[in-house]
């Protein structure tokens, strides 16, 4: 979610709108994200994979940093064999996850300095929140990435490795991840994002015809202000600035300060998912699009970034309630990704504590992996 763990942090802290609902038992799978992976060295990744695998999850969302794989500008950017690329971390992580029997959903963001003119964007974060100057640079990288992991390309030391699900950035409606959001009073984030999506979606599909590009990746913001675009405004922006119809799906992040069954209107929240779906319906081809919930959780302590906290018992109960909601049980929602495996000091939403102990939600998560497994093309190996 809003604040991911980083290497310095680790060290320092050593319904479908208009559609009928299917029968009981259908609906969203449960998945997981381990935000510590992106901050781990390649040698540490097998241990993180083992921890994720122990939960029973079959779907694992992964942050892949563009800056890590492309620290210098490649001469042939769509060619994954260009010597400027360093796939060490990506090979270890993505192929390791696939071989462990999990389906990766890859969120690719954090641009290298060469793509942003050396600018870093938002102060106070260790990643580069600056949007790339040229949308084509991002699309070229996504082409190389999707080619390397298309299940046909031979990867040295790994064999072949098939990755299908690619999110276009992470929470690009927030300046914390995608800056600038405005130039004066003019919105500049969503037009830039639309350019990136319109180029990256077909690039991914050319590299892998079975790939599922996912756009939106919308952060949990209610109203637009100086720090970003509200959820519904962001979706409207995508239509306004020309998101093209295509083989993309949509994703949304949900971190409400109310429980899943609350009747209080909060956007975004579990109760307002039908409103979000209605807004997605108005995008080009939007009525046919699935809505992936690629981050969601309830935090169990207050932090600088999160003033609301729930007990560990409430966290467990809310996890159970999410998967009983009619909209989540509908065919519109393929998966809900729990963020995260293990607490970090800024975001204690994990099913493990920072020290590694299991919270009550851990056992509930394991149970839900059995009752709510992935279906269709989300199944590992599909």
C-alpha positions, 0 to 999 in steps of 0.5 A, spaced: 500 500 500 501 507 501 508 505 504 512 499 502 518 497 506 525 499 503 532 496 504 534 502 509 527 501 513 529 493 514 536 495 516 534 501 520 528 496 524 533 490 524 452 486 483 458 487 478 454 493 476 448 490 472 450 483 472 447 477 476 451 474 482 453 467 481 452 461 485 455 460 492 462 458 492 464 462 486 468 469 486 474 472 488 480 468 490 485 470 495 492 472 494 498 475 497 504 480 497 510 480 500 513 487 500 519 485 503 521 482 496 523 488 492 527 490 498 531 484 498 537 481 495 537 476 490 540 471 495 535 472 500 529 471 495 528 464 496 527 465 503 521 470 502 518 465 497 518 459 502 515 464 507 509 466 502 509 458 499 507 456 507 501 460 507 498 456 501 497 462 497 497 460 489 497 468 487 503 472 489 503 480 487 510 482 486 513 489 485 518 489 480 523 496 480 524 498 473 530 501 476 533 495 478 532 491 472 535 497 467 540 501 471 543 504 465 539 506 458 539 500 453 541 501 446 536 496 444 530 497 449 525 492 447 531 486 447 531 483 453 538 481 452 541 488 451 547 488 456 544 494 460 539 490 463 540 486 469 535 481 470 538 477 476 533 479 481 527 478 476 530 471 474 530 469 481 524 472 483 519 471 478 522 464 476 522 462 483 515 464 484 513 460 478 517 454 480 514 454 487 507 453 484 504 460 485 502 465 479 505 472 479 502 478 478 507 483 477 507 491 478 512 494 474 514 501 477 520 506 480 523 508 474 531 509 473 534 516 473 535 516 466 528 515 464 526 521 468 532 526 467 535 525 473 529 527 477 527 523 483 520 526 484 517 526 491 521 527 497 522 523 503 521 516 499 527 512 497 524 510 490 523 514 484 516 517 484 517 521 478 514 519 472 518 517 466 519 523 461 517 518 455 512 514 455 515 509 450 521 508 454 516 504 459 513 501 454 519 498 451 521 496 458 515 492 458 516 489 452 523 486 454 520 484 460 514 480 457 518 477 452 523 474 457 518 471 461 513 469 456 514 461 457 518 460 451 524 464 451 530 460 454 533 464 460 540 462 462 540 458 469 532 458 469 529 455 463 523 458 461 518 462 465 511 464 464 509 470 467 502 473 464 499 478 469 502 485 468 500 491 472 502 498 469 505 502 475 503 502 482 498 507 484 499 512 479 494 517 482 498 518 488 504 523 487 507 518 492 508 513 486 507 518 480 509 525 480 507 530 478 500 530 479 499 537 477 502 543 473 499 548 476 492 547 476 492 542 470 492 535 471 498 532 468 499 525 471 493 521 468 494 524 461 501 521 462 499 515 465 494 514 459 500 515 454 504 509 458 498 504 458 496 505 451 503 503 449 505 498 454 498 494 453 499 492 446 507 491 447 506 486 452 501 482 448 505 482 442 511 479 447 506 474 450 499 473 447 496 470 453 498 476 457 493 480 461 495 487 462 492 491 468 491 498 468 488 503 473 492 500 479 488 505 483 491 507 490 486 508 495 484 515 495 477 518 496 478 525 493 482 529 489 487 534 492 494 536 491 497 529 493 493 526 487 487 524 484 481 521 487 479 514 485 473 516 481 476 522 478 482 518 476 477 513 472 474 519 469 480 521 467 482 515 464 476 516 459 477 523 458 484 523 456 483 517 451 485 510 454 484 506 448 479 499 448 484 493 448 485 487 452 486 490 459 483 489 465 482 494 471 485 494 478 483 497 485 486 498 492 482 498 498 484 500 505 478 503 508 477 505 515 471 502 516 469 494 516 467 490 510 460 490 512 459 498 514 454 502 510 458 508 511 459 511 504 467 511 503 470 511 496 474 506 495 471 501 500 468 494 499 461 498 500 462 502 494 465 497 489 459 497 485 460 505 484 467 503 482 465 498 477 460 503 474 465 508 473 470 502 470 464 500 465 464 507 462 471 506 460 472 504 452 470 496 453 469 497 460 463 493 461 467 487 460 473 488 464 474 484 471 476 488 477 482 485 480 483 488 488 491 488 488 492 491 495 487 490 501 488 489 508 487 492 515 492 495 519 493 493 526 497 499 529 497 506 528 503 509 524 505 516 521 501 514 515 495 511 518 492 513 524 486 508 524 488 501 527 484 495 528 485 489 533 488 483 530 482 479 532 478 484 528 483 484 522 481 476 522 474 477 522 474 483 517 478 478 512 473 473 513 467 478 511 471 480 505 470 474 502 462 473 504 461 480 500 456 479 494 460 483 490 467 480 491 463 473 490 461 475 483 465 473 477 467 481 476 472 480 481 478 475 480 482 476 486 483 480 492 491 480 494 492 481 501 497 486 503 502 484 506 505 478 508 509 481 514 508 488 517 513 493 516 514 499 521 510 504 516 504 499 514 502 493 519 497 490 515 501 483 515 498 476 517 505 476 520 508 481 525 514 485 524 518 480 528 515 474 524 510 471 529 503 469 526 497 474 527 490 470 528 489 472 520 494 468 518 490 461 519 484 464 516 488 466 510 491 459 510 483 457 510 481 461 505 487 459 500 483 452 500 476 455 500 477 461 495 483 458 490 484 462 483 480 460 477 481 460 470 487 463 467 489 465 474 491 458 476 498 457 477 501 453 470 495 455 466 
